[in-house]
Amino acid sequence: MTREEIINQLMVNYNAFTDFIANLDEKEFLFTEKNKWTAGQQAEHILRSVKPVTLAFGLPLFSLRIMFGKANRPSRGYGTLVHRYYDKLAAGGKASGRFIPPEIAYTQKEKICKDIIAATEKLCSRAEKYSDEELDKYILPHPLFGKLTCREMLYFTVYHVEHHHNNIKEMLHM
């Protein structure tokens, strides 16, 4: 995907997710089974996941280079990254630390949705300033994958929200 295609897909996926969450009633928003996160917790997890990516894309490129280095390989494709994500999950990978959401009340739904969209819009605005070459040149740390190119981080961000959107639909049998 080009930078423009990635940015477009980010907005499509995040808008679809927040629209879905916004339309859940209280029972659906708070429903859980088999010790899975509620829709509210998954929304909070998405917010907690997109915020550091948004922050990183706001840093000057020289800061990224100094803090994390430069890529020593080409960026992987979107499909490859998604496949690696499923491999990591199958091997027991899961959210940790600051990415684990607390219990989320129904009254927090609207604010979380607004915050997700605001962070995503800011991420897209910041990603627009990168060239396709820069997306492949600079790297960022990911808690599950290790180092990813900026392009791969955006790919993950595109897919991550879709993954959680599907998890909620599956849990709610929708």
C-alpha positions as CSV (number, residue, x, y, z in Angstrom):
1,M,0.0,0.0,0.0
2,T,1.1,3.5,-0.7
3,R,1.1,6.1,2.1
4,E,-2.1,7.6,0.8
5,E,-3.8,4.1,0.7
6,I,-2.7,3.4,4.3
7,I,-4.0,6.7,5.5
8,N,-7.3,6.1,3.8
9,Q,-7.6,2.6,5.2
10,L,-6.8,3.9,8.7
11,M,-9.7,6.3,8.6
12,V,-12.0,3.7,7.1
13,N,-11.2,1.1,9.7
14,Y,-11.2,3.4,12.7
15,N,-14.4,5.1,11.6
16,A,-16.1,1.8,11.1
17,F,-14.9,0.6,14.6
18,T,-16.1,3.8,16.4
19,D,-19.4,3.8,14.6
20,F,-19.9,0.2,15.6
21,I,-19.0,0.9,19.3
22,A,-21.1,4.1,19.3
23,N,-24.2,2.1,18.3
24,L,-23.9,-0.6,20.9
25,D,-26.4,-0.5,23.7
26,E,-25.3,-0.8,27.4
27,K,-25.8,-4.5,27.5
28,E,-23.7,-5.1,24.4
29,F,-21.0,-2.6,25.4
30,L,-20.5,-4.3,28.8
31,F,-21.0,-8.0,27.6
32,T,-18.2,-10.4,28.2
33,E,-17.7,-14.1,28.1
34,K,-14.8,-16.5,28.7
35,N,-12.8,-13.8,30.4
36,K,-12.7,-11.7,27.2
37,W,-12.6,-8.0,27.2
38,T,-15.8,-6.1,26.9
39,A,-16.4,-3.9,23.8
40,G,-15.6,-1.0,26.1
41,Q,-12.3,-2.5,27.1
42,Q,-11.4,-3.3,23.5
43,A,-12.2,0.3,22.5
44,E,-10.0,1.5,25.4
45,H,-7.2,-0.9,24.2
46,I,-7.5,0.5,20.7
47,L,-7.1,4.0,22.1
48,R,-4.2,3.0,24.2
49,S,-2.6,1.4,21.2
50,V,-3.0,4.2,18.7
51,K,-1.9,7.0,21.0
52,P,1.8,6.0,21.1
53,V,1.9,5.5,17.4
54,T,0.4,9.0,16.9
55,L,3.1,10.4,19.3
56,A,5.9,8.6,17.5
57,F,4.8,9.9,14.1
58,G,5.0,13.4,15.6
59,L,8.7,13.2,16.4
60,P,11.3,14.6,14.1
61,L,12.9,11.9,11.9
62,F,16.3,12.5,13.4
63,S,14.8,11.6,16.8
64,L,13.4,8.4,15.5
65,R,16.8,7.5,14.0
66,I,18.6,8.3,17.3
67,M,16.1,6.5,19.5
68,F,15.4,3.5,17.4
69,G,17.8,3.3,14.5
70,K,17.1,2.7,10.8
71,A,15.7,-0.3,9.0
72,N,18.2,-2.9,7.9
73,R,15.6,-4.7,5.7
74,P,12.8,-3.8,3.4
75,S,9.3,-3.4,4.8
76,R,7.1,-6.5,4.9
77,G,3.8,-6.4,3.0
78,Y,0.5,-6.0,4.7
79,G,-0.5,-9.6,4.3
80,T,2.8,-10.8,5.7
81,L,2.4,-8.6,8.8
82,V,-1.1,-9.8,9.4
83,H,0.1,-13.4,9.2
84,R,2.9,-12.7,11.6
85,Y,0.4,-11.1,14.0
86,Y,-1.7,-14.3,14.0
87,D,1.5,-16.4,14.6
88,K,2.4,-14.2,17.6
89,L,-1.1,-14.5,19.0
90,A,-1.0,-18.3,18.5
91,A,2.3,-18.5,20.3
92,G,0.7,-16.8,23.4
93,G,1.3,-13.2,22.5
94,K,-1.1,-10.7,24.1
95,A,-1.4,-7.2,25.4
96,S,0.7,-6.2,28.4
97,G,1.4,-3.3,30.7
98,R,-0.2,0.0,29.7
99,F,-2.1,-1.6,26.8
100,I,-4.3,-3.6,29.2
101,P,-7.5,-1.7,29.8
102,P,-9.3,-1.3,33.1
103,E,-13.0,-1.9,33.4
104,I,-14.8,0.7,31.3
105,A,-18.2,2.1,32.2
106,Y,-20.9,2.6,29.6
107,T,-20.8,6.3,30.4
108,Q,-17.3,6.4,28.9
109,K,-18.3,5.2,25.5
110,E,-18.8,8.5,23.7
111,K,-15.6,10.0,25.0
112,I,-13.5,6.9,24.0
113,C,-15.0,7.0,20.5
114,K,-14.2,10.7,20.1
115,D,-10.7,10.2,21.5
116,I,-10.0,7.3,19.1
117,I,-11.1,9.4,16.1
118,A,-9.1,12.4,17.3
119,A,-5.9,10.3,17.7
120,T,-6.4,8.6,14.4
121,E,-7.0,11.9,12.5
122,K,-3.8,13.3,14.2
123,L,-1.9,10.1,13.2
124,C,-3.1,10.4,9.6
125,S,-2.1,14.1,9.5
126,R,1.4,13.3,10.8
127,A,1.8,10.2,8.5
128,E,1.0,12.5,5.5
129,K,4.3,14.3,6.1
130,Y,6.3,11.1,5.6
131,S,7.4,10.1,2.1
132,D,7.0,6.4,1.1
133,E,10.8,6.1,1.4
134,E,10.8,7.5,4.9
135,L,8.1,5.0,5.9
136,D,10.5,2.2,4.9
137,K,13.6,3.8,6.3
138,Y,12.7,4.5,9.9
139,I,11.7,2.0,12.6
140,L,9.6,2.0,15.7
141,P,9.4,-0.5,18.6
142,H,6.4,-2.7,18.9
143,P,5.7,-4.7,22.1
144,L,4.8,-7.9,20.2
145,F,6.9,-7.7,17.1
146,G,10.0,-5.9,18.2
147,K,11.2,-3.4,15.6
148,L,8.9,-2.5,12.7
149,T,9.4,0.0,9.9
150,C,7.1,3.0,10.1
151,R,5.1,1.5,7.2
152,E,4.7,-1.8,9.0
153,M,3.6,0.0,12.2
154,L,0.9,1.7,10.1
155,Y,-0.1,-1.6,8.6
156,F,-0.4,-3.1,12.0
157,T,-2.5,-0.1,13.2
158,V,-4.8,-0.5,10.2
159,Y,-5.3,-4.2,10.9
160,H,-5.3,-4.1,14.7
161,V,-8.6,-2.1,14.9
162,E,-10.2,-4.5,12.4
163,H,-9.1,-7.4,14.5
164,H,-10.7,-6.0,17.6
165,H,-13.8,-5.0,15.6
166,N,-14.2,-8.6,14.5
167,N,-13.5,-9.9,18.0
168,I,-16.4,-7.8,19.4
169,K,-18.8,-8.9,16.6
170,E,-17.9,-12.5,17.2
171,M,-18.3,-12.2,20.9
172,L,-21.7,-10.6,20.4
173,H,-22.7,-13.0,17.7
174,M,-23.3,-10.2,15.2
